[in-house]
């Protein structure tokens, strides 16, 4: 996922004084919860993105092996990065975050997760069957 670098950027950890909506999972950031408030200037326009701690941690984990900053997950693209990764744990974490924060989970997300989970489960069954035959 290509991430355009801002001309100016900073991030604050903020304690919510009212309810907010996470820019990534679209779930609720509760009053008194600490969240990340990203500020920056992209193409001459200022933007602010409020991101819950769960989504911030997930983005960090997804981007940890990316050496080029231009390839980090852009704001608003965490869902794309999660599902394009085909990583069951990332998908599970994202869906659990949406559920925890009372965000709508579109049917396609659950279906995609179920498909990947079943595919992984079937691959494990095939490995088990092969080792049983060889014995």
Helices and strands as residue ranges (DSSP letters): E 8-15, E 20-21, E 28-29, E 34-42, E 45-51, H 53-63, G 69-71, H 78-85, H 88-100, H 107-134
